[in-house]
Amino acid sequence: MPSTKKTLHFMSSALVTSISVAMLGYAMSTQWVKTTMECAPSGYELFNGTAVVTLELFEGNSNRTACPFFGGINEFQVFPQLGKAGGAPVILHGLAVGLLVLCLLFSAGSILIALYNSVSNPYETYMGPVGFYACSSLSASVSFVVLILIVVNVNLTNMAEEVVKDFAGEDVIQLRNKWSEMQVGYYLLIPYIVLSLLAIGLIYMYEHAAYTQRKEQQRPTEDAPKEIMMY
């Protein structure tokens, strides 16, 4: 049976990882980005309208005010809507969602390995600390990649513009001065990364202490006091 200290460290890591999974699950169900653009009817020089596109991972909303004349509100499913235009936006969005699913799987693996180690000593298998390090570090790394993909998709593609034009009419409006605000879903990835790294730190602290203790117990005889060696 593992020591009490080992059990506490691995159980704490499992708890921290569980909190990070709950955060990520909530992040995947809420808003990620809001993009606002100035809008005017085609051929007009006065941009007195606005178009706001709010995106979750799977659902979205387009809210047009005086764009082109009266505006409108449209709810849509993200993947079918982005798929109409195709290209980079739907590919990047699909990649981001797929990587988030992988993050959940890696975190689930971290929890299982931590719980397993809290009641046993599988140091010689992939279910030991090395397996935990691998799963948690992959969770943190992959979620960081998602942060980059979302920013690239929002700022370097015409994702939001294509959504607005599809509902308003490609030839009847013109858009300019796009700016985007990241929402709570996006920012929750940051504490998710921090908690994944914290879970690694908890296991590393235990491993380092256990390694130091083993080394002290295995000190060679020449390090012993001379009085003891005389006997």
N, C-alpha and C positions, 0 to 999 in steps of 0.2 A: 504493500500500500504506500502511496506517496505521502510525504510529510505534510503537516498542516500548512507550512509556508508555501509549499508547491501548490497545494490545492487552492489556497487563497489567491495566489498570483494568476493561476490559470482560470479560476472562476471569475476573477475581476476582469481578465481579458475577454472572456466570453460575454460578460455583462456589457462592457464598453462596446464590443463589436455589435451586440444586439441593439444597443442604442443607436449606433451608426446605421444599422439596417432600417430601423424605424424611421430615422431621418430621411434616408434615401427613398424609402417607400412613399413617404409623404411628399417629398420633392417631385417624384414622378407623377403625382396626381394633381399638382398645382401649377400656377403660371410660371413660365420661364423667361419670357421676354415680351416687351411692349415696344412697338415701333410706330413712330408718329411721322407723318409726312404732310407737307403743304400740298394743296390740291387746287386745280382750276380746270374749268372746261377747256377742251382742246381749242387752241387759237386765241384764248384770253391771256392777257398779260397780268391781270390782277389775281393773285393767288390768295383768295379769301376763304378757301375751304380747307378742311383737314381730313386726313384718313388715319385711323389708328388700328393697327393689327396687333392683337394680343394672342400669344401662342402658349398653349400647354404642350405636352409631348404628343398627345393624341387628339386634342380638340383645340379649336381656335375661334376667334371672333374678329370680324371686320366691322368697324364703326366709322361711317363716312358722314361728315357734316358739310353741307353745301358742296358736295363732291359727287357729280358735277353741279347739280342745281339744288336738289333736295336732300341728297345723301341716302343713307340707309344702314341697317344693321343686319349682318349675316353671320350665322353660326356655321361652322364647317368642321369636317373631319380632316385632320392635318395631312395624313398620308395620301388619301385620294385627291385632296386639293393640290398638294405639291406635285403629285404625279401627273396632273394635267399638263404642266409645263415641262416636267422631267428635268434632266440635267443635274447639276451639282446640288441644288437645294434639297431635293428628295433623297439623294444619295448620302449627303452629309448628315441629314436628319436621321435617316435610317441607321447609319453607322453609329451615331450618338446613342440612339435608343438601344441598339444591340449591345453596345459596350456597357451601358448602364445595367442591362440584364446580367451581363457577365460579372459586374461588380457585386450584384446581389448573390450570385452563385459563389464567387470567391469568399464573400463575407460569411455565407452559410457554411462553407468549408472551414473557415477559421473558427467559427463557433463550435462545430462538431469536434475539431481537433483539440480545442481548448478544453472542452468538457471531457473528452476521452483522457487527456493527460491529467486532468484533475482527480481521476480515480484510478489511474494506472501509471506505469513507467515505460512507455513505448519509445525509449530514446534511440533504439537501433532501427526504427522504421520511419517511413515517410510520414507517419502519424505523430511524430515527435515535434519538437520546437522548430526544426527546419521546415516541416510542412506548414506550420502556422506562419512562419516568416514569409514563406512563398505566397500563401493565399492572401495575407493581409497586405503585403507589399504590392501584389498585383492589383488588389482593390484600390489602393491609393494611387498607383501609377495610371491605371486605366481611367479612373474618374478624373484625374488631372488632364488626360487627353480629351475627355469629353468637354471640359471647360474650354479648351482651345477650339474644338470643333464647333461648339455653339457660337462662340464669338466670330469665328470665320464665316459661318453660315449666315449670321445676321448682318454682318458689316460688309462682307466682300461678295455677296451674291444679291440677286434681285428677288429674293424670296418674298418679302413683304409687298414689293411693288407688283409682282405677278398676281398675288392674291387680290389686291385692291382692283387691279385692272380687269381681272376675271369677273368680278361682281359688278363693276361700274361700266365696263365696256372698254375694250382696248383702245378704240379710236376716239373716245369722247372726253377723255381726261388727260391731264399731264401732271406729273408729280415731281417734287424737288425737295431739297433740304431734309433728307431723312435723318432721324436720330433715334437711337434705341436705348432702352433702359432695361437692364437685367432685373428679373423679379426673384421672388423668394426661392423658387425651385432651383434656380441657378446657384444662388448664394449658399444654399444648404449643402452643396457639394463640398464647400470649403471645410465646415466642421466634420463632414463625413471623412475627408482625407485626414484631418487632424486626429480624429478618434481612431482611425485605422493605424496611424503611426503610434498613438498612445498605447494601443493594445500590443504592438510590437515591443514598445519600450518596457511594458510591464513584464513580458516574458524574458526580455533580455536582462533586466535587473535580476530576476531570479537565477537565470542561467549563469550570469557573471558571478553572483554570490556563491552559487553551488560549485562553480569551477574553481574559484579562489579557495573554498574550503577543501576541496579534493586535493589541490596542489599542496596545501599546508599539511594535510595528512600523509602525503606521499613524499615529504622531504627526505633526501638521502641521508644515510647514517652520518656522513662527514659533517653535516650541519648540526648534529647533536652536541651538547656540551661534553667536554672532555671527561668530567666526573662521571657521566653516565657511561661513556665508552669504556672506562676502566673496569666496569663490572660486566 
